[in-house]
């Protein structure tokens, strides 16, 4: 499923293919990456979660996006986090038609991109340093689609645009 993500901020990340077959460098100590693909934080328009907020998105990109840009993306996973102890759910997406991310299709491929729960929490904290983040787990792209469908329905209920 494709969505349009309104990007609010972008930070660097250690996320990249495990084989180093890209232009991102590795440091000398083990396989910890110094650089990786940027991650944008944003949201999907015309959606509302149970908390009344637009659906939050983490967007793994080849190049950083400027705040205010819209990026066409496809769903990869549903991320469950705790923000200062309060539950929060975010979509993890990649650009819809970027060949660099063709192999990143579901939650099962995230670990091969150094995207485990601890690293996701680190990136989320970099995007929002005023809060403590802990990632509790990730679900499939299908779960992300179901979450997004419910958030779109929530927006329709709020605006009276039920179909």
Order of alpha helices (4+ residues) and beta strands (2+ residues): beta-beta-beta-beta-beta-alpha-beta-alpha
